[in-house]
């Protein structure tokens, strides 16, 4: 039987692998962003309803209500990420999208400081500055094509929305089960996308791809990440989730031959290096704190 920590690692890795398929699947859907978001969100919502029904029986609506205003706000932010991702991938490279998206933890740290009064260490500010340089390099590379620049801005909006979602979850803490907020996000995305996707004249191929996205690429991974948070520290989840940043462009390169430019790669290295360095440094800090506690206890017992 696996330990709780091993279970958390497996859940996070499985989630990262599923999420990393997003860019490849969007590339295979010959439909507008609105249609993709609609069908993907509809499928994801069914997955969430089935999951919540398995946990709470006929009280799914009660659990949705329990999330309150925080659940609604999380739903709005998360729905924003659904649109931002698809529109970004359709406008710029998958590599640019996932790398810019990986800056979410830094924006979450800034929002946590602004709205929750959480301290942000010097190390995080330095990493945020390096990451900002990397994003600037990537956006500069896309200036020759207006579409590419807009795609990078969509990806930046996606990171900001997801950071808002994370900070809202942090404000709630563990007082309420926030998995139903993912269902709220799906329903919001359906309502917003439907008028623009109508009359839903989508090909069978695109619907099939969107259904796969709603289950394997979004629905189950989001459930897995929520479950993993019970077993792992946030820094550990963030580090393992880096697999998405690596695998996402890899799938598109292997299957479709899409390669980022040299300048985009340079900016991506800066962003990923800043994120990885900050996360690994946080591990070292936590270990030193733990060791100091052990030493203090040992001294006290002696």
Order of alpha helices (4+ residues) and beta strands (2+ residues): alpha-alpha-alpha-alpha-alpha-alpha-alpha-alpha-alpha-alpha-alpha-alpha-alpha-alpha-alpha
